[in-house]
Amino acid sequence: MASKVPGVKLNNGLVMPIFGLGTWKGSTADYAVIYLRPKLFAPGQAYVTLSRIKSLDGLLIEDLDISKLTGKTPCNIDALAEMHRLRQI
């Protein structure tokens, strides 16, 4: 028997699947609602999750803790350096 993917029923009757990061590896999606709760994400996880969506038009971010984006460096310095290095190749 195949395992059933958990889902949530929308107001229009459609059932949308719910994926965790571990089950979504290597996949992309046209549309997604992504929850960026601060306790759920380690450094870099938000980027990986957001990179799975094909366009900004298909992205809805929920529970974003804006305070995590403030301060001197809103992201990982090592990740920025690696992105810069890759752009030079």
Secondary structure, DSSP 8 states (H G I E B T S, - for coil): ------EEE-TTS-EEE---GGGSTT--BS-EEEE--TTT--TTHHHHHHTTBS-GGGEEEES--GGGG-SS-SS-HHHHHHHHHHHT-
